[in-house]
């Protein structure tokens, strides 16, 4: 019987779980030790911020919070590979990427504290706000990529989706149009193995998530998402080819969600303890630290000094968040309509009346 098509999915890895090189053909990022140290420091900052944010939620100072514990390498690689005029359409936990693009930690906290002003990022105004309905941000990114192509602008749209989100129709629609029209779209699937409480094996029959892009006509690659060097090399390749008119790409970053899905979740109810323990042995900061120390580019003292500095910077951002004055009650109506419908106008008036002090 004739074969209509065959395909292979390459797996990209440079550092193993112990921080040792597994191949010699190092990409440009791996030869720039100073930049590697800087990216590692960014990962450490995200880790410190993440822990503080969880503590704030546990003490009632945030409504809820979506931790990024274990995703630091993927997120820092995504943000650092982009140019300022590119467009980022994130999910809702890509803090490492957004910090690199100018978003302030206090804005992240403001958002999770229930204040809409937290989405008014200090980063590029053309980036999209967080998208809680999963995968819909992929369509926004595809629309931006189409605009870039129509305008003949050398810009790239980057979006991030989880393993569960990659099974949504929004994701398939976005990559389909990207392939059909050869759009400059880079779609990163952060495969953290669990779509909230549903394991990856139960929500798709595909052997890899990267291969989902093949039917759309996109280049696809599976990457060790805990390997900063591999993730950055993959992003550099994808962004460069997209910027030069060679089409989009799907990157599957294989990592693990070391935290609960959000602080409203308890992953111990559905996730095996031995699986989590094994994932901690593969986590991104451990291996990057080991690699840098093997090059004599990083020391334990530098580690402790930087953590102390990060803690101080995070505390300053927390204080700025806590000192932000709350919006008045009627502000809940200010971010939805240009002109309020009659029923909402009535609700607004009732809220204002209820908010007035009694005489």
C-alpha positions in Angstrom: 0.0 0.0 0.0 1.4 3.4 -0.9 2.4 5.7 2.0 0.7 9.1 1.7 3.0 10.8 4.3 5.4 10.1 7.2 6.8 12.3 9.9 9.3 12.5 12.7 9.4 14.8 15.7 12.8 15.8 16.8 13.5 16.1 20.6 15.9 18.9 21.6 17.9 18.7 24.8 21.4 20.0 25.7 21.4 19.6 29.5 20.4 16.5 31.3 18.7 16.5 34.8 22.2 16.8 36.4 23.2 19.8 34.3 25.6 17.8 32.1 25.8 18.4 28.4 24.4 15.6 26.2 25.5 17.1 22.9 28.4 19.2 21.6 26.8 21.3 18.9 26.0 24.1 21.3 23.8 27.0 20.1 24.8 30.6 20.3 23.1 31.2 23.6 25.2 28.5 25.3 28.4 30.2 24.2 27.4 33.5 25.8 28.1 32.6 29.4 27.3 36.1 30.7 23.9 36.0 29.2 23.3 32.5 30.5 24.0 33.7 34.0 21.7 36.6 33.5 18.9 34.3 32.3 19.5 32.0 35.3 19.2 35.0 37.6 15.9 35.8 36.0 14.7 32.3 36.7 15.7 32.6 40.3 13.8 35.9 40.6 10.7 34.3 39.2 11.1 31.4 41.7 11.4 33.8 44.7 8.4 35.9 43.5 6.3 32.8 42.9 6.9 31.6 46.5 6.0 35.0 47.9 2.8 35.2 45.9 1.7 31.8 47.2 2.4 33.0 50.7 0.3 36.2 50.1 -2.6 34.1 49.0 -2.4 31.8 52.0 -2.5 34.8 54.3 -5.6 36.3 52.6 -3.8 39.0 50.6 -4.6 37.6 47.2 -7.9 36.1 46.0 -6.1 33.2 44.3 -2.9 32.7 42.4 -1.6 30.5 39.5 1.9 29.3 40.3 4.5 28.9 37.6 6.7 26.6 39.8 8.8 24.4 37.4 8.1 26.5 34.3 10.8 29.1 34.8 13.2 27.9 32.0 10.4 27.8 29.4 9.0 31.2 30.3 12.3 33.0 30.6 13.4 31.6 27.3 10.2 32.7 25.6 10.4 36.3 26.8 14.1 36.7 26.2 13.9 35.5 22.6 11.4 38.1 21.6 11.9 41.6 20.3 10.0 44.5 21.9 7.7 45.0 18.9 6.7 41.4 18.7 3.4 40.5 20.2 2.8 38.2 23.2 -0.5 36.5 23.8 0.0 34.7 27.1 -2.1 32.3 29.2 -2.1 33.4 32.9 1.1 32.2 34.5 3.9 33.2 32.1 5.4 35.6 34.6 9.0 35.0 33.6 8.3 35.9 30.0 6.3 39.0 31.0 8.8 40.3 33.5 11.4 40.2 30.7 8.9 42.3 28.6 8.5 44.9 31.3 5.5 43.8 33.3 6.0 44.7 37.0 5.5 42.1 39.7 3.1 44.5 41.5 0.9 44.4 38.5 0.8 40.6 38.6 -0.2 40.8 42.3 -2.8 43.5 41.6 -4.4 41.2 39.0 -4.6 38.2 41.3 -5.8 40.5 44.0 -8.9 41.1 42.0 -8.1 44.5 40.5 -8.6 45.0 36.8 -5.8 47.6 36.7 -3.4 44.7 37.1 -3.9 44.0 33.4 -2.8 47.5 32.4 0.8 46.2 32.1 3.9 48.3 32.0 5.2 46.1 29.2 4.5 46.7 25.5 1.0 48.0 25.1 0.5 45.8 22.0 0.9 42.6 24.2 -2.4 41.0 25.2 -3.7 40.7 28.7 -4.0 37.4 30.5 -6.5 35.0 29.0 -8.2 32.7 31.6 -10.5 30.9 29.1 -7.8 28.5 27.9 -6.6 28.6 24.3 -8.6 31.6 23.1 -5.4 33.7 23.2 -4.1 31.5 20.3 -6.6 33.1 18.0 -5.6 36.6 19.1 -2.0 35.7 18.3 -2.9 34.3 14.9 -4.8 37.5 14.1 -1.8 39.6 15.0 0.4 37.4 12.9 -2.0 37.9 10.0 -1.8 41.7 10.4 2.0 41.5 10.4 2.0 39.6 7.1 -0.6 41.9 5.5 1.4 45.0 6.5 4.7 43.3 5.6 6.1 44.0 9.0 9.0 41.8 10.3 7.3 41.0 13.5 6.3 37.8 15.2 3.3 36.8 17.4 4.1 34.3 20.2 1.4 32.5 22.2 1.6 30.0 25.0 -0.9 27.3 25.8 -1.0 24.3 28.1 -1.2 20.6 27.3 -4.9 20.7 28.0 -5.4 23.9 26.0 -3.7 22.2 22.9 -6.8 20.0 22.6 -9.1 23.0 22.3 -10.6 24.1 19.0 -9.2 27.6 19.4 -5.7 26.2 19.3 -6.4 24.1 16.2 -8.0 27.0 14.4 -5.0 29.3 15.2 -2.4 26.9 13.9 -4.5 25.9 10.9 -4.7 29.4 9.6 -1.0 30.0 10.5 0.0 27.1 8.3 -2.5 27.8 5.5 -1.3 31.5 5.2 2.3 31.0 6.4 1.9 33.4 9.2 4.7 34.4 11.6 3.1 32.6 14.6 5.1 30.7 17.3 2.8 28.6 19.4 4.5 27.1 22.5 2.7 24.2 24.3 3.9 24.1 27.9 3.3 20.4 28.5 3.2 20.2 32.3 1.6 16.8 32.2 -1.7 17.8 33.9 -4.6 19.8 32.6 -5.7 20.7 36.1 -6.7 17.2 37.4 -6.7 15.4 34.0 -3.4 13.7 33.0 -2.0 14.2 29.6 -2.7 10.6 28.6 -6.5 11.1 29.1 -7.0 14.2 27.0 -5.2 13.3 23.8 -4.1 10.2 22.0 -1.2 11.9 20.2 2.2 10.5 21.0 3.6 14.1 21.2 1.8 17.4 21.4 4.3 18.9 19.0 2.9 16.7 16.1 -0.4 18.5 16.3 1.1 21.2 14.2 2.0 18.8 11.4 -1.6 18.6 10.0 -1.5 22.4 9.9 1.7 22.5 7.8 3.9 24.0 10.5 7.4 23.0 11.6 7.2 21.2 14.9 9.7 20.4 17.7 9.6 18.8 21.1 12.0 20.3 23.6 13.1 19.5 27.2 11.2 22.4 28.8 13.4 22.2 31.9 16.5 22.9 29.8 17.0 26.6 29.5 19.6 26.2 26.7 17.3 24.0 24.6 14.3 26.2 25.1 16.1 29.3 24.2 17.7 27.7 21.1 14.2 26.5 20.0 12.7 29.9 20.5 15.6 31.6 18.7 15.1 29.3 15.7 11.3 29.7 15.6 11.3 33.5 16.0 14.0 33.9 13.3 12.3 31.8 10.7 9.0 33.4 11.4 10.4 36.9 11.2 12.0 36.2 7.8 8.8 34.9 6.2 9.3 31.1 6.5 6.2 30.5 8.5 5.1 29.5 11.9 6.1 26.8 14.4 4.8 24.7 17.2 7.1 24.0 20.1 6.2 21.5 22.8 8.0 22.2 26.0 8.0 19.1 28.1 8.1 20.1 31.7 6.1 19.5 34.9 3.8 21.6 37.1 5.5 21.3 40.5 2.8 23.3 42.2 -0.9 22.9 42.4 -2.8 24.2 39.4 -3.7 27.3 41.4 -4.0 28.0 45.1 -7.6 26.9 44.8 -6.5 23.4 43.9 -5.0 20.5 45.9 -3.0 18.3 43.4 -2.3 15.8 46.2 -5.8 14.4 45.6 -5.0 13.2 42.1 -1.2 13.3 41.5 1.0 10.4 42.6 3.7 11.4 45.2 6.4 9.5 43.5 5.7 11.3 40.2 6.1 14.6 41.8 9.3 13.5 43.6 10.8 12.4 40.2 9.8 15.7 38.6 11.6 17.7 41.3 14.8 15.8 40.4 14.4 17.1 36.8 13.5 20.7 37.7 15.0 23.6 35.7 16.9 25.7 38.3 18.8 22.7 39.7 20.2 21.7 36.4 21.1 25.2 35.2 22.8 26.0 38.5 24.9 22.8 38.2 25.9 23.6 34.6 27.0 27.2 35.5 28.9 26.0 38.5 30.7 23.4 36.3 31.9 26.3 34.2 33.0 28.3 37.3 30.5 30.9 36.2 28.4 30.8 39.4 29.1 30.2 43.0 27.1 29.3 46.1 27.8 32.8 47.5 26.5 34.4 44.4 23.4 32.3 44.7 22.7 33.3 48.2 23.5 37.0 47.6 21.2 37.0 44.6 18.4 35.3 46.4 18.7 38.0 49.2 18.6 40.7 46.5 15.5 39.0 44.9 13.7 38.8 48.2 14.3 42.5 48.8 13.1 43.4 45.3 10.0 41.2 45.7 9.2 42.7 49.1 9.3 46.2 47.5 6.9 45.1 44.9 4.6 43.5 47.5 4.6 46.7 49.5 3.7 48.7 46.4 0.8 46.3 45.7 -0.5 46.4 49.3 -0.3 50.2 49.3 -2.3 50.6 46.2 -5.7 52.1 47.0 -8.7 50.0 46.2 -11.0 51.2 43.5 -14.5 52.5 44.4 -17.4 50.0 44.2 -18.7 51.4 40.9 -15.3 50.6 39.2 -16.6 47.1 38.5 -18.7 48.6 35.7 -15.9 50.6 34.1 -14.1 47.9 32.1 -16.9 46.2 30.3 -18.9 48.6 28.1 -18.3 51.9 26.5 -21.9 52.8 27.4 -23.7 50.8 30.0 -26.9 48.9 29.1 -29.9 50.1 31.1 -29.9 47.1 33.5 -26.3 47.6 34.4 -26.7 51.3 34.7 -29.4 50.5 37.3 -27.2 48.1 39.1 -24.4 50.8 39.2 -26.8 53.3 40.7 -27.9 50.8 43.3 -24.2 50.0 44.2 -23.4 53.6 44.6 -26.4 54.1 46.8 -25.5 51.1 49.0 -21.9 52.4 49.3 -22.9 55.8 50.7 -22.5 56.1 54.5 -25.7 56.0 56.5 -26.7 59.3 58.2 
